[in-house]
Amino acid sequence: MKNIVVQKFGGTSVRNLECMRQVLNNVRRPLAAGDKVIVVLSAMAGETNRLLALAKEWSPAPDLAELDSLVSTGEQISVALFAMMAKDEGIKCRSVLGFQVPIISNSSYGKARIESIDSEKLVAMLEEYDVLVMAGFQGVDAFDRITTLGRGGSDTSAVAVAAALKAEVCEIYTDVPGVFTTDPNMCAEARKLDRISYDEMLEMASMGAKVLQIRSVEFAKKYNVTVHVRSTFSDEPGTIVTQEEAIMESVQVAGVAYDKDQAQVTVVGVLDEPGVCASIFTPIAERKILVDMIVQNPSREGRTDITFTVPKSDLADTLKLMEGLKPVIGYLALLSDKDVAKVSVIGVGMRNHSGVAAQAFRALRDENINILMISTSEIKLTCLIEDKYTELAVRTLHQSFVGQYQVG
């Protein structure tokens, strides 16, 4: 078998005929080198949203399994159209849907997780065809029901296929030239990174960076798949997402990320005794609500305040849960704030550099930005602030850290 190249193209890359022709040009490059190519395509830009809106017209609460059957058709359209075009150009190819591989997943409709991929069947198909045009975002469960992998799931499809076939690299094509030190729309000084570690990319993705879906990065790290993020519309090299290297450790901070999809909840005056935190956070976890930052204040007369953050979309459910728990927990008040945002400095080099927190706090202080909450990890420092200061905070932290170092 020849070398296998996996290429994934997102919705903006396949949104119309002109863009798909550019995709075809990118596919031709590895073909010219004698490689076999698996092309993983998303639905055309806006198509998934259109299908979701259509479902809401027919049903106010669509059955999740039927919803997966519906939204998966977006990718089916993309691969069929692209395969038609490629065949007209004399390329030996065929389209492949998730159940035809098959990509086996669990039955968590709308957010299914891949359990296995029939790599032998893929290799057999590649013996017959030079290009397989695969529908991203979809799989099939043990009951032969179509499943989808969640928003951005085509990234995960591509990386999982690359891992199954032990491909040397998985190319993720998008409408941006790579991974930047921060959002270029927010900070004019943002620069493209030549390389970034899996851990740094995971933190960037968790903070809302939309270049790569977080589960695809987890997959890449687990199976050591090198990912190349690059632009569909340029021949320039993009950003390599790979294992941590010494050169990465020498750079204190790789980037600054932010997340405005956050809400703050404060449970005031809970009894300061064993089991109270479990009483609060166990029901939240059972509802699959993601809690990020948590702060517990010092006890005062046997009571304390507990503050935490959740996604804005989960705030109403969280408050309802807390209100129902009042007789159990016995808190005095329940407060919430949707006008908050997280800003983070991220870098594997932070492990070996002291003073990162102090430098960040000074930079925010100099701009009179108040810090509401703080959380840290080995390679990330996150501050919760008022969302009206998000852009200023991002620019300030970027200048304070990334602006001092040669990036790439």
N, C-alpha and C positions, 0 to 999 in steps of 0.2 A: 504493500500500500504506500502511495506517495504521502508526502507531508500534508496534514490537514490544517486548514486555516478556518477559524470561526470568526465570522463578522456579524455584528448586530447593528441594525439601523433603527433609530427611533421614529416617532410619529412625524416630526418635522422633516425628516429625511425622506419620507415616502408620501408626503402630503399631496403630490400631484405628479403628472407624467414627467415634467421637466426634472423634478427632484429624483424620481426613480431612474431616470437616465444617468444621473450622476452616480447613483448607487451602483448601477451596472458598470460604470467606468471603474469604480473602486473594486468591484468583484473581478474585473478583467486582469488586474495587476497580479494577484497570486495565481490566476489561471495561466497567465503568460509565463510564470516561473515554473509551471508544471505541477502546481499544488491542486489538491482537491479543496473545495470550498463549501462550508455550511453557512448559509446566509439566514440569519434570524431576524424576522421583521416584526415591528409593532403595527398596530392599526394606524391608519392615516390620522394626522393631527385633527383632534376634535371629534373623531368618530366614536370613541368610547363614551364620551360625554353625551353625544347625541343618542346613543343606544340606551344609556342610563335614564335620560330624560324620557325616552319613549316608554321604557318600562314603568316609570312613575305615572304616565298617562293611563296605562292599562290597570295598574295595581298600586295602591298607596303604600303597600308593604310587600314588595315582590318576593316570592319564594326564592331563596338564595341559589338553589340548584338550577332553577329555570333562568335566573338572572345570569348565571355563568354561561349557560347555553346561548343566551342572547349576546352578551358582550364579547364572547369569543369569536363571533362572526366577523368582527372588525379585522382581526389578524388574518382570517381566512380570505377576506377580500384582497388584502395586501399581497399575500403570497401567490394567489392565483394570478393576479394582474402582472406581478413581476415575472413569474414563470412564463407567462405568455410572451412577454416582451423579450425575455432572454432566449427563448426558443426561436423567435423570429430572427435573432442575431446569430443563430447557428450553435448556441450553447446547449450542450447535452445536460438537461436538468429536469427536475420535477418538484412539485410542491409537496410538503409533508405537514400534516396537522399533528397536534400533540398526541392524540390517541393512536396515530399510525406509527409512531416511533417504536413503542409507546413511552411517553414520559409518565411514570406512575407517581401519583401523589396521594396524600390523605384526602379526607372528605370535608375539609374545612372550606366550604364554598366561599369564594371571594377572597380568600387569603390562604389558599392551599400551600402545603409544603411538599417539595419533591422528595420522594422516597427512593426511586431508582430510575435508571434510563437503560434501555436495551441497546448497549453500545455495539453488540455484535450485529444487530439488524441494521444499525446505521452504517457500519463498515461494509456490510453486504450491499446496501443501496449505493454506497460510494464506489463500489467496484463497477457498478453499471452506469452511474451518472457522475459527471464532473462537478455538478453543483446541486446541492439540496437546498431548497428554499423552504425554511421551516417557520411555522407560526410560533411566535413567542407568546409568553403570558399564559399558556394553557397546558393542561395535562389531562389525565383521566384517572378516576379512582377505582377501587376494587369492585364497584357496582356498575362499571362502564359508564359513569356519568362524567361529562366534561367538567373540568374544574379550571379556575383561574388563580393566578399566583399573587394577586394584589397589584396595586398601581406600581408601574415600573417593573413588573414581573418579567418582561422580555429580557432585561439585563440578567436576571437570575437564570432564565432559560438558556441564554447563550453561555454563561459561565459554567453552568451545570453540564452542558453538552461538551464544552471544552475540557472539563475535568474528566468526564466519562471516556473521552477519546484520547486523553493525555496530550492534548494539543499544546504546543509550546506557548502560544499566546492567544488571547481572546481580544479581538479588536471591537471596541464599543464606539460606534460612529454617532455623532450628535450634531447639533447646530452651533456648538462652541468648540474652540480649538484645543481644549484640554481642561485641566483642573487649575483654578487660580488661587492665589493666596487669600483672596476674599472676593466678594461679589463685585465684579467690574462695574455694574450699574450703580453701585453705592460708593465705590472708592476708585477714583481715576488712577491711583498708584498701584492697583492690583496687577500682579504679574503671573504669567503662566508658569507652573511648576514643571520641570522636566521629569521629576520622579517624586513619588510620595509613597509612604509605607502603607500597608494594609491597615494598621492600627490608626494612623492619622486619617486615612480615608474613611474608616468606620466612624470616627468622631465627627468628621466633617459632614458625612451623610446623616448621622443622628441629629445634627443641628439644623437640618433642613437643606443642605446643599443638594441640588437636584441633578447633579451630573451623573451620579450612580445610585441605584437603589441599594439600600443598606444590606439587604439579604444577599445580593449578588457579591458584595464585598466580603461578607462572612463566608460565602461559598468559596470565593477565590482564595481567601486566607487558609481555610480548612484544607483545601486540595492543592494549594501552592500553584494556582493558575495566575500567570502574569497577565495583567489587563492593560491594554493600550487604549486610552481615551483620546479620540481625535475627531476632527471635523470632517463631515461628509463632503464639504464644499471646498476643501483645501488639501494640497499634497503635503503640507508641513507636518512634521512629527508632532504628536500631542504629549500626553502625560502618561508615564509608565507607573502603574500601581503594582508594587512588588514587595518583597521582604525588606525588612529594615536593614539598612546598610550603614557603615561607619560615616559616610559622607552626610547621611541624613542626621545622624546624632550630633554632628558638628554645628548644625543650624538649630538655634534655640527654639524658634517658633516657625512652623511651616505655613501657618495661615490663621486667619481670624474668621470665625463663622458666627452666624446669628440665627435666632429662631423667634419669630413674632407670633407663632401659633401656640402661645402659652397663657395659662391663667393661674392665678395664685389663690389658694384657699387657706384660711386660718381658722382653726378650731380653738376658740378662746376659753381658757379656764377649765381644761379637763383635769380630772383627778390625777395627781402624779403618783401612780401606783403600778405595779407589774400587770401587764396584759392589756393596758389601755391602747398602746400603739398597735398591737395585734388586732384589737377590736375595731380600730379605724381602718387599717390598711388591708386586712384580709377580705372584707366585702368588696373593696375597690379592686383588688387583684382578681377576685372571682368574676367581676364584670369585665375583665380584660382591659381595664383602664390603666394606662401607663403613668406611673408616678415617677417624677424625676428628682427634683431637689426637695430635701426634707430638712427642716430646722426645728429643734425643740428648745424652747427658752428655759432658763433656770427656774426652779420651782419657787413659788411664792405662796406661803400659807397652805401648802399641800396641793396647790393647783399650778398648772403650767399651760403654755400656748404651744400648739403644734402647727407649723406652716409648711405647705408643700405645693408643688406645681403639677398641673395636669394639662393635656391638650385642651384648647378652647372648646373643641367640639364635644368634649366629655365633661365640661363644667356643669351643665345642667344635671346630668346623671349623678355626678359626684355630690352635688349639693343635696339632691333628693335622698341619696344614700345616707349622708350625714344627718339630715333632718330625721330620718327614720331611726338613727342610732342614738338620738339625744337621750331617750330614757335609759339606755344601756351605759352610755359614757358619762352622762351628766355634765356636759359642758355648759358654759354660760352664754356664749354667743358664737355665731358662725358668720365669717366675713369672706368676701371674695373680691378679686380684682382682675379684670380682663385686659387692662391697659398696661401690660408688662411685656418684657422681651428678655431673652437670654442672649448674651454675647460671650464668646469663648475664644481664648487663645489656645492653639493646638500645636503640639510638636513633640516627636520622640526625644528630641534633644533636651527637653525640659527635665528629663530624668537626671541629667548630669549637670544641670545649671541651677544654682540657688538664686533666690531673689526675684523670681518671675512674678509671684503674687504681689510683692511690694511694688515692683515696677508698674504692674497693671493698675494697682490701687492709686498710685501717685498720678498716673496718666488720667484716670477718670476724675480724680479729685481736682486736677488742674482745670478741667472743663466743667467743674461744678456738677458732676453726674453722681447722684446718690446710689449706693449699692443696697439693694433690698435683701438679697440672699446670695450666698457663695457656696459653690461646691467644687471639689477638686478630684482629680485622678492623677495617675502617674504622668500622663501626657496631655492633660487638659485642665484649664482653670476657667470656670464659668461664673459669671455674675448676672444676677437678675436685676434689671433696671426698669424705669418707666419707659414704655415703648416709644414715646416721643423723642427720646434721646438715642434711639438705636443707630441711626446713620452717623451721628456725631461720635458715638462710642466706637463703632466699627472703624471709622477713619482714624480716630485717636489711637486705638490699640494697634492698628496696622502700622501707623507711622512709628509708634514707640518700639515695636518689635521687628516686624518684617522689613520695614524701611531701612533697618540698620545692617541687614545681611544680604549677601548675594544669594539669590534664590535660583534653584535649578541645579 
